[in-house]
Amino acid sequence: MKTSDVHAMTEDQLKDELAKLKKEQFNLRFQKATGQLEKTARIKEVRRDIARVKTIAAQKAAAGKA
């Protein structure tokens, strides 16, 4: 996921994307624990995407209050 894509999202879309990413992160952790995980790099990508979404959501919230 690119930063420009995340910047284009509304706050509601960011919340939905964050929920989707957290669900995917849970599933990846579960797959890792059971030995079924094939793409181990995806865990790192999802974690960074979550951080990216949270950061931009916080920036938009701060811009809305200021």
CORQUI-V706712 format. One record per backbone hydrogen bond with DSSP energy under -1.0 kcal/mol. NH is the residue of the N-H (numbers start at 1). CO is the residue of the C=O. Records with the same first field share a line. If there is no record, write none. Layout:
NH=CO / CO
This chain:
6=2
7=3
8=4
9=6
14=10
15=11
16=12
17=13
18=14
19=15
20=16
21=17
22=18
23=19
24=20
25=21
26=22
27=23
28=24
29=25
30=26
31=27
32=28
33=29
34=30
36=31
40=38
45=41
46=42
47=43
48=44
49=45
50=46
51=47
52=48
53=49
54=50
55=51
56=52
57=53
58=54
59=55
60=56
61=57
62=58
63=59
64=60
65=61
66=62
